[in-house]
Amino acid sequence: MTDHSRVKQKPVEQLSRVVATRRETNDTKTLRLRPEIPFAWLPGQFITVRAIIDNKRVTRAYSISSSPTKREWLEITVRQTATPTMSKYLNEIPEGSELIIKGPYGRFIWSEEVSDKVVLLGAGSGITPLKTIVEYILDKQLRVKINLLYSCPRLDNVIFYDILKKWSESASNFEFNLFLTQEKHVNSENAFSGRINRERLGKLISDYEEAPIYICGMPGFVESMQEMLSDLGINPRLVRREKWSG
Ligand SMILES: Cc1cc2nc3c(=O)[nH]c(=O)nc-3n(C[C@H](O)[C@H](O)[C@H](O)COP(=O)(O)OP(=O)(O)OC[C@H]3O[C@@H](n4cnc5c(N)ncnc54)[C@H](O)[C@@H]3O)c2cc1C
């Protein structure tokens, strides 16, 4: 069988059925999509989704949140924003519906040629491409050391909490550090109260010298992480970022 995860593919526009949905948090849902023409993608890439909403054509980008090792379908995970258009539509879409998707897109990609260590920095819904990278490495049992630092306001906002926790307990090469910015007391190892700051970041990634660093989230988060990494003397060539803005 072809290893689809290693193939770069041109974006294809096509119909895709929503075969299942799963609630992740109170404002976030995962949609499992089965495209008419299965296609290959690389961990970290995204698709666009097009729909007619209130008589207007709306197109938005969503990172693929499942690993390309799962070949028959792909998943996207959508957080409904405060003033939503597409994100509300996708949070309410019934199973069995069809969506027009196009992809894969993007150069925020990790592949086994890249490195044997990787640092992933995410906030909020910015976890989606990072979860795919972790899942891909674990599914393929690659000898790659992963350190994920994930920031959310509270525990009930953490997307993929159960699976990330389970992986961190079962895979010795996966370190999961959770930052809860609005929780005053955090009683768990590898979970911190407050934001990712320069001191914590420097300490947690000290074993990851020369590892590429992938940052994903809203612009404020991405910019502040970049600033801290620069203060820590990290070579900017190691840093890859995916900035989301509406
Ligand atoms: C490459 C890429 C990948 C993306 N992947 C994902 C993904 O996996 N999951 C996901 O939920 N979103 C993702 N986004 C964001 C997504 O494309 C939309 O911007 C988001 O769903 C809001 O669209 P909307 O039509 O509901 O709101 P809009 O009508 O476009 O805007 C509503 C408001 O929400 C703000 N906003 C936009 N995105 C967010 C956000 N993520 N959190 C908080 N506020 C926001 C905007 O600044 C705007 O003020 C991605 C964006 C890019 C560029």
Ligand as a Chemical Component Dictionary entry (heavy atoms), coordinates in Angstrom:
data_LIG
# 
_chem_comp.id                   LIG 
_chem_comp.type                 NON-POLYMER 
_chem_comp.pdbx_formal_charge   0 
_chem_comp.three_letter_code    LIG 
# 
loop_
_chem_comp_atom.comp_id 
_chem_comp_atom.atom_id 
_chem_comp_atom.alt_atom_id 
_chem_comp_atom.type_symbol 
_chem_comp_atom.charge 
_chem_comp_atom.model_Cartn_x 
_chem_comp_atom.model_Cartn_y 
_chem_comp_atom.model_Cartn_z 
_chem_comp_atom.pdbx_ordinal 
LIG C1  C1  C 0 -4.484  28.001 8.253  1  
LIG C2  C2  C 0 -5.641  28.160 9.219  2  
LIG C3  C3  C 0 -6.082  27.046 9.918  3  
LIG C4  C4  C 0 -7.153  27.167 10.817 4  
LIG N1  N1  N 0 -7.555  26.071 11.526 5  
LIG C5  C5  C 0 -8.569  26.184 12.423 6  
LIG C6  C6  C 0 -8.970  25.039 13.205 7  
LIG O1  O1  O 0 -8.415  23.933 13.089 8  
LIG N2  N2  N 0 -9.980  25.218 14.099 9  
LIG C7  C7  C 0 -10.613 26.444 14.279 10 
LIG O2  O2  O 0 -11.537 26.514 15.094 11 
LIG N3  N3  N 0 -10.236 27.523 13.549 12 
LIG C8  C8  C 0 -9.256  27.419 12.627 13 
LIG N4  N4  N 0 -8.892  28.525 11.876 14 
LIG C9  C9  C 0 -9.718  29.756 11.983 15 
LIG C10 C10 C 0 -10.910 29.649 10.985 16 
LIG O3  O3  O 0 -10.429 29.709 9.654  17 
LIG C11 C11 C 0 -11.922 30.791 11.143 18 
LIG O4  O4  O 0 -11.247 32.019 11.128 19 
LIG C12 C12 C 0 -12.745 30.669 12.426 20 
LIG O5  O5  O 0 -13.496 29.451 12.454 21 
LIG C13 C13 C 0 -13.750 31.845 12.513 22 
LIG O6  O6  O 0 -14.543 31.848 11.363 23 
LIG P1  P1  P 0 -16.045 32.374 11.382 24 
LIG O7  O7  O 0 -16.522 32.394 9.967  25 
LIG O8  O8  O 0 -16.893 31.655 12.373 26 
LIG O9  O9  O 0 -15.906 33.853 11.984 27 
LIG P2  P2  P 0 -15.632 35.191 11.185 28 
LIG O10 O10 O 0 -16.954 35.701 10.746 29 
LIG O11 O11 O 0 -14.584 34.981 10.151 30 
LIG O12 O12 O 0 -14.941 36.088 12.327 31 
LIG C14 C14 C 0 -15.372 36.125 13.673 32 
LIG C15 C15 C 0 -14.350 36.763 14.655 33 
LIG O13 O13 O 0 -13.655 35.704 15.348 34 
LIG C16 C16 C 0 -12.249 35.965 15.396 35 
LIG N5  N5  N 0 -11.591 34.635 15.300 36 
LIG C17 C17 C 0 -11.237 33.956 14.189 37 
LIG N6  N6  N 0 -10.698 32.768 14.488 38 
LIG C18 C18 C 0 -10.718 32.662 15.819 39 
LIG C19 C19 C 0 -10.292 31.664 16.735 40 
LIG N7  N7  N 0 -9.753  30.499 16.296 41 
LIG N8  N8  N 0 -10.462 31.888 18.079 42 
LIG C20 C20 C 0 -11.004 33.075 18.516 43 
LIG N9  N9  N 0 -11.417 34.068 17.692 44 
LIG C21 C21 C 0 -11.267 33.875 16.372 45 
LIG C22 C22 C 0 -11.963 36.857 14.227 46 
LIG O14 O14 O 0 -10.836 37.674 14.471 47 
LIG C23 C23 C 0 -13.267 37.642 14.040 48 
LIG O15 O15 O 0 -13.227 38.833 14.821 49 
LIG C24 C24 C 0 -7.811  28.432 10.997 50 
LIG C25 C25 C 0 -7.350  29.545 10.259 51 
LIG C26 C26 C 0 -6.284  29.423 9.399  52 
LIG C27 C27 C 0 -5.823  30.638 8.628  53 
# 
loop_
_chem_comp_bond.comp_id 
_chem_comp_bond.atom_id_1 
_chem_comp_bond.atom_id_2 
_chem_comp_bond.value_order 
_chem_comp_bond.pdbx_ordinal 
LIG C1  C2  SING 1  
LIG C2  C3  SING 2  
LIG C2  C26 DOUB 3  
LIG C3  C4  DOUB 4  
LIG C4  N1  SING 5  
LIG C4  C24 SING 6  
LIG N1  C5  DOUB 7  
LIG C5  C6  SING 8  
LIG C5  C8  SING 9  
LIG C6  O1  DOUB 10 
LIG C6  N2  SING 11 
LIG N2  C7  SING 12 
LIG C7  O2  DOUB 13 
LIG C7  N3  SING 14 
LIG N3  C8  DOUB 15 
LIG C8  N4  SING 16 
LIG N4  C9  SING 17 
LIG N4  C24 SING 18 
LIG C9  C10 SING 19 
LIG C10 O3  SING 20 
LIG C10 C11 SING 21 
LIG C11 O4  SING 22 
LIG C11 C12 SING 23 
LIG C12 O5  SING 24 
LIG C12 C13 SING 25 
LIG C13 O6  SING 26 
LIG O6  P1  SING 27 
LIG P1  O7  DOUB 28 
LIG P1  O8  SING 29 
LIG P1  O9  SING 30 
LIG O9  P2  SING 31 
LIG P2  O10 DOUB 32 
LIG P2  O11 SING 33 
LIG P2  O12 SING 34 
LIG O12 C14 SING 35 
LIG C14 C15 SING 36 
LIG C15 O13 SING 37 
LIG C15 C23 SING 38 
LIG O13 C16 SING 39 
LIG C16 N5  SING 40 
LIG C16 C22 SING 41 
LIG N5  C17 SING 42 
LIG N5  C21 SING 43 
LIG C17 N6  DOUB 44 
LIG N6  C18 SING 45 
LIG C18 C19 SING 46 
LIG C18 C21 DOUB 47 
LIG C19 N7  SING 48 
LIG C19 N8  DOUB 49 
LIG N8  C20 SING 50 
LIG C20 N9  DOUB 51 
LIG N9  C21 SING 52 
LIG C22 O14 SING 53 
LIG C22 C23 SING 54 
LIG C23 O15 SING 55 
LIG C24 C25 DOUB 56 
LIG C25 C26 SING 57 
LIG C26 C27 SING 58 
# 
